[in-house]
Amino acid sequence: VFHSILNIFSFRYIFGIPPLILVLLPVASSDCDISGKDGGAYQNVLMVSIDDLDNMINFDSNCLNNEPNFFKKHSCDDNKEASFLNRAARKLKQFLKMNISDDFKLHLSTVSQGTLTLLNCTSKGKGRKPPSLGEAQPTKNLEENKSLKEQRKQNDLCFLKILLQKIKTCWNKILRGITEH
């Protein structure tokens, strides 16, 4: 009996088939208790900063047509709103490392920290290191490198623009759902 269990165990890991319990458990889950359900903090603080950031971002008109992978994995579906906002707010924190104006950083920090505060989530599970925004790869000449950096910055700003719109939409969905009940 022990030998057959050992074979099944080895087979599963050799072929990358995890035990059923690992498939059924989420890697990291969070319990969120959304505070400020009257919408005042959102309307008076977060929405103002989101709108200001939206106005500060200059972007190419076709940028909104490119849906980044982040949104394919994470969405504001029913009963996943708090989880999406939690991930989105943490993603916003990564943009604080960019070379951006202090005013931009202030609004970005307000949206990120304000969202996390209003969500009041307690994380369960392993913490993951957030992926970086991207490093410039060495290129053959300075002009190509400058062009690649400019394109990467434009892509990051496009992503940020889309992320802010989705955060705004998700908050509106939560507040609309609260007022309907």
C-alpha positions as CSV (number, residue, x, y, z in Angstrom):
1,V,0.0,0.0,0.0
2,F,2.8,2.4,1.0
3,H,4.6,1.7,-2.3
4,S,1.5,2.4,-4.4
5,I,0.9,5.7,-2.6
6,L,4.6,6.6,-3.1
7,N,4.2,5.9,-6.9
8,I,1.1,8.0,-7.2
9,F,2.8,10.8,-5.2
10,S,5.9,10.6,-7.5
11,F,3.8,10.4,-10.6
12,R,1.8,13.5,-9.8
13,Y,4.9,15.6,-9.2
14,I,6.9,14.2,-12.1
15,F,4.1,15.0,-14.5
16,G,3.2,18.3,-12.8
17,I,-0.2,17.1,-11.6
18,P,-0.7,18.6,-8.1
19,P,-2.8,16.9,-5.5
20,L,-6.5,17.9,-5.7
21,I,-6.3,19.8,-2.4
22,L,-3.7,22.2,-3.9
23,V,-5.9,22.8,-7.0
24,L,-8.9,23.6,-4.9
25,L,-7.2,26.0,-2.5
26,P,-6.5,29.5,-3.7
27,V,-2.9,30.6,-3.7
28,A,-3.8,33.7,-1.7
29,S,-7.2,34.8,-0.7
30,S,-8.3,37.9,1.0
31,D,-11.2,38.9,3.2
32,C,-12.2,42.5,2.7
33,D,-14.5,44.5,4.8
34,I,-15.3,47.5,2.6
35,S,-15.7,50.6,4.8
36,G,-17.2,54.0,3.8
37,K,-20.1,52.3,2.1
38,D,-21.9,55.6,1.9
39,G,-19.5,56.5,-0.9
40,G,-18.4,59.8,0.6
41,A,-14.7,58.9,0.8
42,Y,-14.8,57.5,-2.7
43,Q,-16.6,60.5,-4.2
44,N,-14.7,63.2,-2.3
45,V,-11.2,61.7,-2.3
46,L,-10.5,58.8,-4.6
47,M,-12.7,59.9,-7.6
48,V,-11.1,63.4,-7.5
49,S,-7.6,61.9,-7.6
50,I,-8.6,59.3,-10.3
51,D,-10.0,62.1,-12.5
52,D,-6.9,64.3,-11.9
53,L,-4.6,61.4,-12.9
54,D,-6.8,60.7,-15.9
55,N,-6.4,64.3,-17.0
56,M,-2.6,64.2,-16.4
57,I,-2.0,61.1,-18.6
58,N,-1.3,61.9,-22.2
59,F,-1.7,58.8,-24.3
60,D,-2.0,57.6,-27.8
61,S,-5.6,57.2,-28.9
62,N,-5.2,53.5,-29.9
63,C,-3.7,52.7,-26.5
64,L,-7.1,51.7,-25.0
65,N,-7.5,49.1,-27.7
66,N,-4.7,47.0,-26.3
67,E,-6.0,44.9,-23.3
68,P,-3.0,44.0,-21.1
69,N,-2.8,40.4,-19.7
70,F,-3.4,41.8,-16.1
71,F,-7.1,42.4,-17.0
72,K,-7.5,39.0,-18.6
73,K,-6.5,37.4,-15.2
74,H,-8.1,40.0,-12.9
75,S,-11.5,41.5,-13.4
76,C,-14.2,43.2,-11.4
77,D,-16.6,40.3,-11.8
78,D,-19.5,39.8,-9.4
79,N,-18.3,38.9,-5.9
80,K,-14.7,39.6,-7.0
81,E,-14.8,43.4,-6.8
82,A,-12.8,43.8,-3.6
83,S,-10.2,41.3,-4.8
84,F,-9.8,43.1,-8.1
85,L,-9.5,46.5,-6.3
86,N,-7.0,45.1,-3.9
87,R,-4.8,43.8,-6.7
88,A,-5.3,47.0,-8.7
89,A,-4.3,49.2,-5.8
90,R,-1.2,47.2,-5.2
91,K,-0.4,47.4,-8.9
92,L,-0.7,51.2,-8.7
93,K,2.0,51.2,-6.0
94,Q,4.5,49.9,-8.5
95,F,4.0,53.1,-10.6
96,L,5.3,55.2,-7.7
97,K,8.8,54.0,-8.7
98,M,8.6,55.6,-12.1
99,N,10.1,59.0,-12.9
100,I,6.9,61.0,-12.5
101,S,6.1,64.4,-11.0
102,D,5.4,64.8,-7.3
103,D,1.8,65.9,-8.0
104,F,1.3,62.7,-10.1
105,K,2.8,60.6,-7.3
106,L,0.6,62.3,-4.7
107,H,-2.6,61.4,-6.6
108,L,-1.4,57.9,-7.4
109,S,-0.6,57.3,-3.7
110,T,-3.9,58.7,-2.7
111,V,-5.8,56.3,-5.0
112,S,-3.7,53.3,-4.1
113,Q,-3.6,53.9,-0.3
114,G,-7.1,55.1,-0.2
115,T,-8.4,52.1,-2.0
116,L,-6.5,49.7,0.3
117,T,-7.7,51.6,3.4
118,L,-11.4,51.5,2.3
119,L,-11.1,47.8,1.4
120,N,-9.6,46.9,4.7
121,C,-8.4,43.5,3.5
122,T,-6.6,40.9,5.5
123,S,-4.5,38.7,3.2
124,K,-4.2,35.0,3.7
125,G,-1.6,32.9,2.0
126,K,1.9,33.5,0.7
127,G,2.9,37.0,-0.2
128,R,4.2,37.3,-3.7
129,K,6.8,39.7,-4.9
130,P,5.1,42.1,-7.3
131,P,6.4,42.0,-10.9
132,S,8.5,44.9,-12.0
133,L,7.2,47.4,-14.5
134,G,10.1,46.4,-16.8
135,E,13.7,47.1,-17.2
136,A,15.3,48.6,-20.3
137,Q,17.2,46.0,-22.3
138,P,20.6,46.9,-23.7
139,T,20.5,48.0,-27.3
140,K,22.9,48.7,-30.1
141,N,22.7,52.5,-29.9
142,L,21.5,55.3,-27.7
143,E,18.8,56.4,-30.1
144,E,17.2,52.9,-30.2
145,N,17.4,52.7,-26.4
146,K,15.7,56.1,-26.0
147,S,13.0,55.0,-28.4
148,L,12.4,51.8,-26.5
149,K,12.3,53.6,-23.2
150,E,9.8,56.1,-24.6
151,Q,7.6,53.2,-26.0
152,R,7.8,51.4,-22.6
153,K,6.8,54.6,-20.8
154,Q,3.9,55.0,-23.2
155,N,2.8,51.4,-22.6
156,D,3.0,51.9,-18.9
157,L,0.9,55.0,-19.1
158,C,-1.6,53.2,-21.3
159,F,-1.8,50.4,-18.7
160,L,-2.2,53.0,-16.0
161,K,-5.0,54.8,-17.9
162,I,-6.9,51.6,-18.4
163,L,-6.3,50.5,-14.8
164,L,-7.6,53.8,-13.4
165,Q,-10.8,53.5,-15.6
166,K,-11.4,49.9,-14.4
167,I,-10.8,50.9,-10.7
168,K,-13.4,53.7,-11.1
169,T,-15.9,51.4,-12.8
170,C,-15.4,48.8,-10.1
171,W,-15.9,51.3,-7.3
172,N,-19.1,52.5,-9.0
173,K,-20.3,49.0,-9.3
174,I,-19.8,48.4,-5.6
175,L,-21.5,51.6,-4.6
176,R,-24.4,51.0,-7.0
177,G,-24.8,47.5,-5.5
178,I,-24.8,48.8,-2.0
179,T,-27.5,51.5,-2.7
180,E,-29.7,48.9,-4.4
181,H,-29.8,46.6,-1.4
